[in-house]
Amino acid sequence: MKHYFIVIALLLSSTTGSADTLFVTLEKDNAVAIVDGETGQLLNTVPVGQRPRGVAFGKDKTLLYIATSDDDTIQILDTQTLKVVGALPSGDDPELFKIHPNGQWLYVSNEDGNRVTVIDLSNQKAIAEIAVGVEPEGIAISGDGKWVANTSETTNMVHWIDPAEQKVKANTLVDPRPRAAEFSIDGESLFVSSEIAGSLSRLDVASKQVVDTMFFEIAGVDKALVQPVGVLAHPNNEMLFVALGPANRVAVVDIKTMSVIKYLLVGQRVWNLAFSPDMQRLYTTNGVSNDISIIELADLKVTKSVRVGPYPWGLAVK
């Protein structure tokens, strides 16, 4: 067993130079898959808590935070030893979460509790529970740290939380079943995906109002299958990538015109998205086909599919 862990450590250390290491939550396997993002090699699978979903690195990327929804906690994984070394008091059914730019506060949506729990990472304690709408899911934090946006799937709202007071300051009605939220790089807009409407809305951060909405239509794909979920903004502030669920596509969206540049065919039931640190690749988790897709950003082409295990959901890249 000791020799086995030495081999895994060598594999991981070989990917920390120019390559990427992906940590992918496997919702139905209670595990995290570890993948070399450049070669597509599956390196290891590490057991964690029940129904892992949202995942993110701490500031120095030595710790990985994992929302284990059915355990009602956020587990802490040491990325060197690959062992769970702690747990955070996340509230009921944690799903998605984001860490504030100050590196101290973690905001997590509690889907069953209709709350956003704020956790102080320095002392690993909950410092606030903020009441929001029914079935909160998406969490986004502006680059300047002034706003935390939360989407509630059943209330169909975006809740604007002021971190200075840890209180909701405004609410915005959006299209049915909003899932993910993503601030633009310049901080002027918030983009929200709507699973039922098949739409993406742009909200003006200053006014907190919807200023534009676009719909996705794919030739040969039933409209009911086009269900936008994960949203990711490119650092160039010109493009967005939107996962379209059972449509098995990622939409590349022109931010300025709010129109589709291209649809990329990926695996089945695409959920979430992440960039490689060098911005050469985009990775997607595909829940039903049990794989991830690797997309080269230079020419917007899907180059690889990697089987990782049952129901991949969230991913973080080191």
SERO-4910 file (N, C-alpha, C, O; in steps of 0.05 Angstrom, whole numbers):
BEGIN
 pado doro    nc1    nc2    nc3   cac1   cac2   cac3    cc1    cc2    cc3    oc1    oc2    oc3
  Met    A     17    -24      0      0      0      0     17     25      0     11     45    -14
  Lys    A     39     24     16     57     47     17     69     53    -10     71     76    -19
  His    A     77     32    -24     89     35    -51     68     47    -70     75     64    -87
  Tyr    A     43     39    -67     22     49    -84     19     80    -82     17     94   -102
  Phe    A     20     90    -57     17    119    -53     41    134    -63     39    157    -72
  Ile    A     65    122    -62     89    135    -73     86    138   -103     93    159   -114
  Val    A     76    117   -116     72    119   -145     52    141   -152     57    156   -171
  Ile    A     30    142   -137     10    163   -143     22    191   -138     17    209   -153
  Ala    A     38    194   -117     50    220   -111     68    228   -134     69    252   -141
  Leu    A     83    209   -145    101    215   -168     85    224   -192     93    242   -206
  Leu    A     62    210   -197     45    217   -219     35    245   -216     34    261   -235
  Leu    A     26    252   -192     15    279   -187     37    300   -190     32    321   -202
  Ser    A     61    294   -179     82    314   -180     91    319   -209    100    341   -215
  Ser    A     88    299   -226     96    303   -254     78    321   -269     84    330   -291
  Thr    A     54    326   -258     34    342   -272     33    370   -261     17    386   -271
  Thr    A     49    377   -242     46    403   -229     64    424   -242     65    447   -234
  Gly    A     79    416   -263     96    435   -277     80    449   -298     65    468   -292
  Ser    A     83    441   -323     69    454   -345     41    444   -349     25    457   -362
  Ala    A     35    420   -338      9    408   -342    -10    416   -320     -3    429   -301
  Asp    A    -35    408   -324    -56    414   -304    -64    388   -290    -63    366   -302
  Thr    A    -72    391   -265    -84    369   -251   -113    376   -245   -119    396   -232
  Leu    A   -132    359   -254   -160    363   -251   -170    347   -227   -163    323   -225
  Phe    A   -187    359   -210   -200    344   -189   -230    345   -195   -243    367   -196
  Val    A   -242    322   -200   -269    320   -210   -287    305   -190   -280    282   -183
  Thr    A   -308    317   -180   -326    304   -162   -344    284   -176   -355    290   -197
  Leu    A   -346    260   -165   -363    239   -176   -387    235   -158   -385    222   -137
  Glu    A   -409    247   -166   -433    249   -148   -443    222   -139   -452    219   -116
  Lys    A   -443    202   -156   -454    176   -149   -433    155   -141   -440    132   -135
  Asp    A   -408    164   -139   -387    145   -131   -375    154   -105   -357    140    -94
  Asn    A   -384    177    -94   -373    187    -68   -343    188    -70   -328    178    -52
  Ala    A   -333    201    -91   -304    201    -96   -297    226   -112   -314    240   -123
  Val    A   -270    231   -113   -259    251   -130   -239    238   -149   -221    224   -140
  Ala    A   -243    242   -175   -225    232   -195   -203    253   -200   -209    277   -201
  Ile    A   -178    244   -204   -156    261   -209   -145    255   -237   -138    232   -243
  Val    A   -143    276   -254   -137    272   -282   -115    291   -290   -114    314   -282
  Asp    A    -97    281   -307    -77    299   -320    -92    313   -343   -100    300   -362
  Gly    A    -95    339   -341   -111    354   -360    -98    355   -388   -113    359   -407
  Glu    A    -72    353   -389    -58    355   -415    -59    329   -431    -65    328   -455
  Thr    A    -54    306   -417    -54    280   -430    -81    266   -430    -86    249   -446
  Gly    A    -98    275   -410   -123    261   -407   -121    235   -391   -140    219   -391
  Gln    A    -99    230   -378    -95    206   -363   -109    208   -336   -105    227   -321
  Leu    A   -125    187   -329   -137    185   -303   -116    175   -283   -106    153   -286
  Leu    A   -108    192   -264    -86    186   -246    -95    170   -221    -80    153   -212
  Asn    A   -118    177   -210   -126    166   -185   -155    172   -180   -167    190   -192
  Thr    A   -167    157   -161   -194    162   -152   -193    160   -121   -185    140   -110
  Val    A   -202    182   -108   -199    184    -79   -227    184    -66   -244    201    -74
  Pro    A   -233    167    -47   -259    167    -34   -262    192    -16   -244    200     -2
  Val    A   -287    203    -17   -294    226      0   -322    221     11   -330    198     12
  Gly    A   -336    242     20   -362    238     32   -384    233     12   -378    228    -12
  Gln    A   -408    234     21   -431    226      5   -441    248    -13   -445    271     -5
  Arg    A   -445    241    -39   -455    259    -59   -439    284    -62   -449    306    -58
  Pro    A   -413    282    -69   -397    306    -73   -405    321    -98   -410    309   -120
  Arg    A   -408    348    -96   -416    364   -119   -397    388   -122   -376    385   -136
  Gly    A   -403    411   -111   -386    434   -115   -358    430   -104   -354    415    -84
  Val    A   -338    442   -117   -310    438   -109   -294    462   -116   -299    475   -137
  Ala    A   -275    469    -99   -257    493   -105   -232    491    -88   -232    479    -66
  Phe    A   -211    503    -98   -186    504    -83   -185    528    -64   -198    548    -69
  Gly    A   -170    524    -42   -163    547    -25   -143    564    -39   -134    558    -62
  Lys    A   -135    586    -26   -118    606    -39    -92    595    -49    -84    602    -71
  Asp    A    -78    578    -34    -52    568    -42    -54    541    -57    -34    530    -64
  Lys    A    -78    531    -60    -84    506    -75    -72    481    -62    -69    461    -75
  Thr    A    -65    483    -36    -57    459    -22    -81    444    -10    -79    420     -4
  Leu    A   -103    459     -7   -128    447      4   -150    449    -17   -153    469    -30
  Leu    A   -165    427    -19   -188    427    -37   -214    424    -20   -216    406     -3
  Tyr    A   -233    442    -25   -258    442    -10   -279    428    -27   -282    434    -51
  Ile    A   -294    409    -15   -313    392    -30   -340    392    -16   -341    385      8
  Ala    A   -361    401    -29   -388    400    -18   -398    372    -19   -406    362    -41
  Thr    A   -399    358      4   -410    331      5   -439    334     15   -444    335     39
  Ser    A   -457    336     -5   -484    345      1   -500    328     20   -513    339     38
  Asp    A   -497    302     18   -513    284     35   -501    281     63   -513    270     81
  Asp    A   -477    292     67   -465    292     94   -469    319    107   -461    323    130
  Asp    A   -481    338     92   -486    365    103   -460    378    113   -459    390    135
  Thr    A   -439    376     97   -414    388    105   -397    394     80   -402    384     58
  Ile    A   -376    410     83   -356    414     63   -330    402     73   -318    411     92
  Gln    A   -322    381     60   -298    367     68   -273    381     57   -274    395     37
  Ile    A   -251    377     71   -225    390     64   -206    367     56   -200    350     73
  Leu    A   -196    367     32   -178    347     22   -150    359     19   -147    380      6
  Asp    A   -130    347     31   -102    355     27    -93    345      0    -94    321     -5
  Thr    A    -85    363    -18    -79    354    -46    -52    341    -48    -46    330    -69
  Gln    A    -36    341    -27    -11    326    -28    -14    298    -18     -5    279    -31
  Thr    A    -27    294      5    -31    268     16    -56    254      6    -59    230      9
  Leu    A    -74    269     -7    -99    259    -17   -116    247      5   -130    227      1
  Lys    A   -115    259     29   -131    251     51   -149    273     60   -142    297     59
  Val    A   -174    266     70   -192    285     81   -181    293    109   -178    276    126
  Val    A   -177    319    112   -164    328    137   -182    346    154   -174    356    175
  Gly    A   -207    350    145   -225    366    161   -252    370    147   -256    360    125
  Ala    A   -270    384    161   -296    389    150   -306    416    160   -300    424    183
  Leu    A   -322    429    144   -333    456    151   -363    454    156   -376    438    143
  Pro    A   -374    470    174   -402    470    180   -418    485    159   -423    509    161
  Ser    A   -426    471    138   -437    483    114   -467    489    115   -477    503     98
  Gly    A   -482    477    134   -511    479    133   -522    456    117   -507    439    107
  Asp    A   -549    454    114   -562    432    101   -556    431     71   -558    452     58
  Asp    A   -550    408     61   -548    402     32   -532    423     17   -543    437      1
  Pro    A   -506    426     23   -490    444      8   -486    435    -21   -482    411    -26
  Glu    A   -488    453    -40   -485    445    -68   -463    461    -82   -441    450    -86
  Leu    A   -468    486    -89   -447    502   -101   -437    522    -80   -451    531    -62
  Phe    A   -411    530    -83   -400    550    -65   -378    565    -80   -367    555   -100
  Lys    A   -371    588    -69   -349    604    -80   -334    616    -56   -345    621    -35
  Ile    A   -308    621    -60   -292    633    -40   -287    663    -47   -280    669    -70
  His    A   -292    680    -28   -289    709    -32   -260    716    -39   -242    702    -31
  Pro    A   -256    737    -55   -228    745    -63   -210    750    -39   -186    748    -41
  Asn    A   -221    755    -15   -204    759      8   -193    733     19   -176    733     37
  Gly    A   -202    711      7   -191    685     15   -201    675     42   -193    653     51
  Gln    A   -218    690     54   -227    683     82   -255    673     83   -261    654     99
  Trp    A   -274    684     67   -302    676     70   -310    657     47   -303    662     24
  Leu    A   -323    636     55   -334    617     35   -365    619     36   -377    616     58
  Tyr    A   -377    623     13   -406    626     11   -417    601     -2   -409    594    -24
  Val    A   -436    587     12   -446    561      2   -477    562      1   -489    571     20
  Ser    A   -488    552    -21   -517    551    -23   -527    525    -10   -517    503    -16
  Asn    A   -547    528      8   -559    504     21   -586    499      8   -606    512     15
  Glu    A   -586    480    -10   -610    476    -27   -634    468    -11   -656    478    -16
  Asp    A   -631    452     10   -655    443     26   -661    463     48   -683    462     59
  Gly    A   -643    481     54   -647    499     77   -655    527     69   -661    543     86
  Asn    A   -656    533     43   -663    560     33   -646    582     47   -655    603     55
  Arg    A   -620    575     48   -601    593     61   -575    594     45   -569    576     30
  Val    A   -560    616     49   -532    617     41   -516    618     67   -520    637     83
  Thr    A   -499    599     71   -483    598     96   -455    611     89   -443    605     69
  Val    A   -446    628    107   -420    641    104   -401    629    124   -407    629    148
  Ile    A   -379    618    115   -359    604    132   -333    620    132   -323    628    111
  Asp    A   -323    625    156   -297    637    159   -276    615    158   -274    599    176
  Leu    A   -259    615    137   -240    594    133   -217    595    153   -204    575    158
  Ser    A   -213    619    165   -191    621    184   -196    606    210   -177    595    222
  Asn    A   -221    605    218   -228    590    243   -247    567    238   -255    553    256
  Gln    A   -254    563    212   -271    541    204   -298    541    218   -308    521    226
  Lys    A   -310    565    221   -336    568    234   -355    583    216   -347    601    200
  Ala    A   -381    577    218   -401    592    204   -406    618    218   -410    619    242
  Ile    A   -404    640    203   -407    667    215   -434    680    208   -441    700    219
  Ala    A   -448    668    188   -474    680    181   -491    659    165   -480    642    151
  Glu    A   -517    660    169   -536    645    153   -556    665    141   -571    678    155
  Ile    A   -556    667    115   -571    688    101   -595    675     87   -592    658     70
  Ala    A   -619    684     95   -643    673     83   -646    683     54   -644    707     49
  Val    A   -651    664     36   -655    670      8   -680    656     -2   -697    648     14
  Gly    A   -683    652    -28   -707    639    -39   -706    609    -37   -688    597    -23
  Val    A   -725    596    -49   -728    567    -48   -709    553    -67   -707    560    -90
  Glu    A   -695    533    -57   -675    518    -72   -652    535    -83   -649    537   -108
  Pro    A   -637    548    -66   -614    563    -76   -593    545    -88   -589    523    -79
  Glu    A   -581    555   -109   -561    539   -123   -536    555   -130   -515    552   -118
  Gly    A   -538    572   -151   -515    585   -162   -503    606   -142   -518    619   -128
  Ile    A   -477    607   -142   -463    628   -126   -442    641   -144   -426    627   -158
  Ala    A   -441    667   -145   -421    682   -159   -412    705   -142   -427    716   -127
  Ile    A   -386    711   -144   -375    734   -128   -360    752   -148   -344    743   -163
  Ser    A   -366    778   -147   -354    797   -165   -324    799   -159   -315    794   -136
  Gly    A   -308    805   -179   -279    806   -176   -270    825   -155   -249    821   -143
  Asp    A   -285    847   -151   -277    867   -130   -287    859   -102   -282    873    -83
  Gly    A   -302    837   -101   -312    827    -76   -335    842    -64   -343    836    -41
  Lys    A   -347    860    -79   -369    877    -68   -396    863    -68   -414    870    -53
  Trp    A   -400    843    -86   -426    830    -88   -423    800    -89   -405    789   -102
  Val    A   -441    786    -75   -445    757    -78   -473    753    -89   -492    763    -78
  Ala    A   -475    740   -112   -501    734   -124   -508    705   -120   -492    687   -125
  Asn    A   -533    701   -112   -543    674   -108   -569    670   -124   -586    688   -124
  Thr    A   -572    647   -137   -596    642   -152   -613    621   -137   -603    602   -126
  Ser    A   -639    626   -137   -658    607   -124   -675    595   -146   -690    609   -160
  Glu    A   -673    568   -149   -686    554   -172   -716    556   -172   -728    559   -193
  Thr    A   -728    554   -149   -758    554   -148   -770    582   -146   -791    587   -156
  Thr    A   -756    600   -132   -765    628   -130   -760    643   -155   -772    664   -160
  Asn    A   -741    633   -172   -734    646   -197   -723    674   -193   -731    693   -206
  Met    A   -705    676   -174   -693    702   -168   -663    700   -166   -651    679   -161
  Val    A   -651    724   -169   -623    728   -161   -624    745   -136   -637    766   -135
  His    A   -609    736   -116   -608    751    -90   -580    763    -89   -560    750    -91
  Trp    A   -579    790    -84   -554    805    -83   -546    809    -54   -559    823    -39
  Ile    A   -524    796    -47   -514    796    -19   -491    816    -17   -472    814    -33
  Asp    A   -492    833      3   -470    852      8   -452    839     29   -460    836     52
  Pro    A   -427    831     22   -410    818     41   -402    836     65   -395    826     86
  Ala    A   -404    863     62   -397    881     84   -416    877    107   -409    880    130
  Glu    A   -441    870    101   -462    867    122   -472    838    123   -486    831    142
  Gln    A   -464    821    103   -474    794    101   -505    794    101   -518    778    116
  Lys    A   -516    811     84   -545    813     82   -553    816     53   -538    826     36
  Val    A   -578    807     46   -589    811     19   -598    840     16   -613    850     33
  Lys    A   -588    853     -4   -594    881     -9   -614    885    -32   -627    906    -33
  Ala    A   -617    866    -49   -635    868    -72   -642    840    -83   -627    821    -78
  Asn    A   -665    839    -97   -673    814   -109   -682    820   -138   -695    840   -143
  Thr    A   -675    802   -157   -682    807   -185   -696    782   -195   -685    760   -193
  Leu    A   -720    785   -207   -735    763   -219   -722    757   -246   -717    775   -262
  Val    A   -717    731   -251   -705    722   -276   -722    698   -287   -742    691   -276
  Asp    A   -713    688   -310   -727    666   -323   -728    641   -305   -711    638   -287
  Pro    A   -747    622   -310   -751    599   -292   -727    581   -288   -712    576   -307
  Arg    A   -724    573   -264   -703    554   -254   -675    564   -261   -660    551   -276
  Pro    A   -667    587   -250   -640    596   -254   -620    578   -240   -624    570   -217
  Arg    A   -599    571   -254   -579    552   -243   -553    565   -235   -548    570   -211
  Ala    A   -537    573   -255   -511    584   -249   -511    615   -253   -528    625   -267
  Ala    A   -492    628   -240   -488    657   -243   -459    661   -247   -442    647   -235
  Glu    A   -452    681   -263   -424    688   -269   -421    718   -274   -435    728   -291
  Phe    A   -404    731   -259   -399    759   -264   -380    762   -288   -363    745   -293
  Ser    A   -384    784   -303   -365    790   -325   -339    798   -312   -337    806   -289
  Ile    A   -317    796   -328   -291    803   -318   -289    832   -310   -275    839   -291
  Asp    A   -303    850   -324   -302    878   -318   -321    885   -294   -321    908   -285
  Gly    A   -337    866   -285   -354    870   -262   -379    886   -268   -394    892   -249
  Glu    A   -384    892   -293   -408    908   -299   -433    891   -303   -456    902   -301
  Ser    A   -430    865   -310   -453    849   -316   -453    823   -299   -432    814   -291
  Leu    A   -476    812   -295   -479    785   -284   -495    768   -303   -517    777   -313
  Phe    A   -485    745   -310   -499    727   -328   -511    704   -313   -498    692   -295
  Val    A   -537    698   -319   -551    677   -305   -564    658   -325   -578    666   -343
  Ser    A   -559    632   -321   -571    612   -339   -598    603   -328   -602    601   -303
  Ser    A   -617    598   -346   -644    589   -338   -649    562   -351   -651    559   -375
  Glu    A   -651    541   -334   -653    514   -344   -679    508   -358   -679    496   -379
  Ile    A   -701    518   -348   -727    513   -360   -732    530   -384   -743    520   -404
  Ala    A   -725    555   -383   -730    573   -406   -711    569   -429   -716    577   -451
  Gly    A   -688    556   -423   -668    552   -444   -654    578   -451   -648    583   -474
  Ser    A   -650    595   -431   -641    622   -436   -616    629   -420   -609    616   -400
  Leu    A   -604    652   -428   -583    664   -412   -589    694   -410   -594    707   -431
  Ser    A   -590    704   -386   -597    732   -381   -572    748   -373   -555    738   -359
  Arg    A   -571    773   -382   -550    791   -373   -563    811   -354   -583    824   -362
  Leu    A   -552    814   -331   -562    834   -311   -542    856   -308   -518    850   -307
  Asp    A   -551    880   -307   -533    903   -301   -528    904   -271   -547    906   -255
  Val    A   -503    903   -264   -496    902   -235   -504    928   -221   -513    927   -198
  Ala    A   -501    951   -234   -507    976   -222   -537    979   -215   -544    988   -193
  Ser    A   -555    971   -234   -583    974   -230   -597    949   -219   -619    950   -209
  Lys    A   -583    926   -221   -593    900   -212   -617    891   -229   -635    877   -220
  Gln    A   -618    901   -254   -640    894   -272   -631    877   -296   -608    879   -304
  Val    A   -649    861   -307   -644    846   -331   -644    865   -355   -663    879   -359
  Val    A   -622    865   -370   -620    883   -393   -620    869   -419   -623    881   -440
  Asp    A   -616    842   -419   -615    827   -444   -619    798   -438   -610    788   -417
  Thr    A   -633    784   -456   -637    755   -453   -634    742   -480   -645    752   -500
  Met    A   -620    720   -481   -617    705   -506   -626    676   -502   -625    666   -479
  Phe    A   -635    663   -523   -644    635   -522   -626    618   -540   -616    628   -560
  Phe    A   -624    593   -533   -607    574   -548   -624    556   -565   -643    544   -555
  Glu    A   -617    554   -590   -631    536   -609   -610    521   -625   -592    532   -637
  Ile    A   -612    494   -624   -593    477   -638   -607    460   -658   -626    445   -651
  Ala    A   -599    461   -683   -612    446   -704   -611    416   -698   -590    405   -692
  Gly    A   -634    403   -700   -636    375   -695   -638    366   -666   -639    342   -660
  Val    A   -638    385   -648   -640    379   -619   -666    390   -609   -672    414   -612
  Asp    A   -682    373   -596   -707    381   -584   -703    404   -565   -685    403   -548
  Lys    A   -720    424   -567   -717    448   -550   -718    442   -521   -705    455   -505
  Ala    A   -733    421   -513   -736    413   -485   -709    403   -473   -706    403   -449
  Leu    A   -691    395   -491   -665    384   -482   -645    406   -478   -623    401   -466
  Val    A   -651    430   -487   -632    452   -484   -636    465   -457   -654    482   -453
  Gln    A   -619    457   -438   -623    465   -410   -597    478   -399   -580    463   -389
  Pro    A   -593    504   -402   -569    517   -393   -564    514   -364   -582    518   -347
  Val    A   -539    506   -357   -532    504   -329   -506    520   -324   -507    544   -320
  Gly    A   -483    507   -324   -458    520   -317   -451    543   -336   -455    540   -361
  Val    A   -440    565   -326   -431    588   -342   -403    596   -333   -397    597   -309
  Leu    A   -386    602   -353   -358    609   -347   -350    632   -365   -353    630   -390
  Ala    A   -339    654   -354   -331    677   -369   -301    675   -376   -284    669   -359
  His    A   -295    680   -402   -267    681   -410   -254    706   -400   -267    727   -400
  Pro    A   -229    706   -392   -215    730   -382   -213    753   -402   -209    776   -394
  Asn    A   -217    747   -428   -216    768   -448   -240    786   -447   -242    806   -462
  Asn    A   -260    779   -431   -285    794   -428   -301    796   -454   -317    814   -457
  Glu    A   -295    778   -472   -309    777   -498   -326    752   -502   -346    753   -517
  Met    A   -319    731   -488   -334    705   -492   -343    694   -466   -332    697   -444
  Leu    A   -366    679   -468   -376    662   -446   -379    634   -457   -384    630   -480
  Phe    A   -376    615   -439   -382    587   -445   -405    578   -428   -405    581   -403
  Val    A   -425    565   -441   -449    557   -426   -454    528   -431   -457    519   -454
  Ala    A   -455    512   -409   -462    484   -411   -492    480   -415   -508    492   -400
  Leu    A   -500    464   -435   -528    462   -442   -541    436   -434   -560    427   -447
  Gly    A   -530    423   -413   -543    399   -402   -547    377   -421   -529    369   -435
  Pro    A   -572    366   -422   -577    343   -439   -577    348   -469   -580    330   -486
  Ala    A   -572    373   -477   -567    379   -506   -539    370   -514   -533    370   -537
  Asn    A   -523    364   -494   -496    353   -498   -478    373   -514   -462    364   -530
  Arg    A   -482    398   -509   -467    419   -522   -457    440   -503   -469    444   -481
  Val    A   -435    453   -510   -426    477   -496   -430    500   -517   -420    498   -539
  Ala    A   -444    520   -509   -447    544   -526   -425    564   -521   -419    570   -498
  Val    A   -413    573   -543   -393    595   -541   -408    621   -548   -419    624   -570
  Val    A   -410    639   -529   -427    663   -532   -410    688   -534   -391    692   -519
  Asp    A   -417    705   -554   -405    731   -556   -419    750   -536   -443    755   -538
  Ile    A   -404    760   -517   -415    776   -496   -427    802   -507   -449    810   -498
  Lys    A   -414    815   -525   -423    841   -536   -450    839   -550   -467    855   -546
  Thr    A   -453    818   -567   -477    816   -582   -497    797   -570   -520    795   -579
  Met    A   -489    782   -549   -506    762   -536   -517    743   -558   -541    738   -560
  Ser    A   -498    731   -573   -505    712   -594   -485    689   -593   -463    692   -583
  Val    A   -493    666   -605   -477    642   -604   -456    643   -626   -463    647   -650
  Ile    A   -431    640   -619   -409    638   -638   -408    610   -650   -403    605   -673
  Lys    A   -411    590   -632   -408    563   -639   -419    544   -618   -419    551   -594
  Tyr    A   -429    521   -626   -437    500   -608   -416    478   -609   -408    469   -631
  Leu    A   -407    468   -586   -387    447   -585   -400    422   -574   -412    422   -552
  Leu    A   -399    400   -589   -410    375   -581   -392    361   -560   -368    356   -566
  Val    A   -402    356   -536   -387    343   -515   -401    318   -506   -417    307   -521
  Gly    A   -396    309   -481   -410    285   -471   -438    290   -463   -449    312   -467
  Gln    A   -451    270   -451   -479    271   -445   -484    284   -418   -471    277   -398
  Arg    A   -503    302   -418   -512    318   -394   -488    334   -382   -480    329   -360
  Val    A   -479    353   -399   -456    369   -390   -465    388   -368   -485    402   -370
  Trp    A   -449    389   -346   -457    403   -322   -441    429   -318   -451    451   -319
  Asn    A   -415    425   -313   -398    447   -305   -373    450   -321   -366    432   -336
  Leu    A   -359    473   -318   -337    480   -335   -314    492   -319   -318    504   -298
  Ala    A   -289    488   -330   -266    501   -317   -244    504   -338   -242    488   -357
  Phe    A   -228    526   -335   -206    531   -353   -180    518   -342   -178    514   -318
  Ser    A   -161    512   -360   -134    507   -351   -121    533   -343   -129    554   -353
  Pro    A   -103    533   -324    -90    558   -314    -77    574   -337    -76    598   -335
  Asp    A    -67    560   -357    -54    575   -379    -73    583   -401    -65    594   -422
  Met    A    -99    578   -397   -120    586   -415   -117    573   -443   -126    584   -463
  Gln    A   -105    550   -444   -103    535   -468   -127    515   -472   -134    509   -495
  Arg    A   -139    507   -450   -160    487   -452   -184    494   -434   -182    509   -415
  Leu    A   -207    482   -442   -231    484   -427   -240    455   -421   -239    438   -438
  Tyr    A   -248    450   -396   -256    423   -387   -286    424   -380   -296    443   -369
  Thr    A   -300    402   -386   -328    400   -379   -333    373   -364   -320    353   -370
  Thr    A   -352    373   -346   -361    348   -334   -387    340   -347   -405    356   -350
  Asn    A   -388    314   -355   -411    304   -369   -423    281   -353   -413    258   -353
  Gly    A   -445    287   -338   -456    269   -318   -465    242   -328   -458    222   -315
  Val    A   -480    241   -349   -492    215   -358   -472    197   -373   -474    173   -371
  Ser    A   -453    209   -387   -433    193   -402   -409    186   -384   -390    173   -393
  Asn    A   -409    196   -359   -388    190   -340   -360    198   -349   -341    183   -344
  Asp    A   -358    220   -363   -332    229   -373   -329    259   -371   -348    273   -364
  Ile    A   -305    268   -378   -301    297   -381   -292    301   -410   -281    283   -423
  Ser    A   -297    325   -421   -288    332   -447   -266    353   -445   -267    370   -427
  Ile    A   -246    351   -463   -225    370   -464   -227    386   -490   -227    375   -511
  Ile    A   -228    413   -487   -232    430   -510   -207    448   -513   -199    461   -494
  Glu    A   -196    449   -537   -174    468   -542   -186    495   -549   -202    498   -568
  Leu    A   -178    515   -533   -190    542   -537   -180    557   -561   -194    574   -572
  Ala    A   -156    550   -571   -145    565   -594   -163    562   -619   -168    581   -633
  Asp    A   -174    537   -623   -191    533   -646   -219    524   -639   -234    515   -656
  Leu    A   -225    525   -613   -252    517   -603   -260    489   -614   -281    486   -626
  Lys    A   -243    470   -609   -248    442   -617   -246    423   -594   -228    425   -577
  Val    A   -265    404   -593   -264    383   -572   -243    362   -582   -246    351   -603
  Thr    A   -223    357   -565   -201    339   -574   -201    313   -560   -191    293   -571
  Lys    A   -212    311   -535   -210    286   -520   -235    283   -503   -248    302   -494
  Ser    A   -241    257   -497   -261    250   -478   -247    230   -458   -235    211   -467
  Val    A   -250    235   -432   -237    218   -413   -258    207   -393   -271    222   -379
  Arg    A   -260    181   -391   -278    169   -372   -266    171   -344   -242    165   -340
  Val    A   -282    181   -325   -272    186   -298   -287    171   -276   -276    169   -254
  Gly    A   -311    162   -282   -326    149   -261   -355    159   -261   -362    177   -276
  Pro    A   -372    147   -244   -401    152   -244   -408    181   -238   -402    191   -216
  Tyr    A   -421    194   -256   -434    220   -253   -415    242   -244   -418    253   -222
  Pro    A   -396    249   -261   -379    272   -255   -396    298   -254   -413    302   -271
  Trp    A   -391    315   -234   -408    338   -230   -391    364   -229   -394    381   -247
  Gly    A   -374    368   -209   -358    392   -207   -330    387   -213   -321    364   -213
  Leu    A   -314    408   -219   -286    405   -224   -270    430   -216   -280    452   -219
  Ala    A   -246    425   -208   -227    446   -201   -200    439   -213   -193    415   -214
  Val    A   -185    459   -222   -160    454   -237   -137    466   -222   -138    489   -213
  Lys    A   -115    451   -219    -91    460   -205    -68    462   -225    -46    469   -217
***
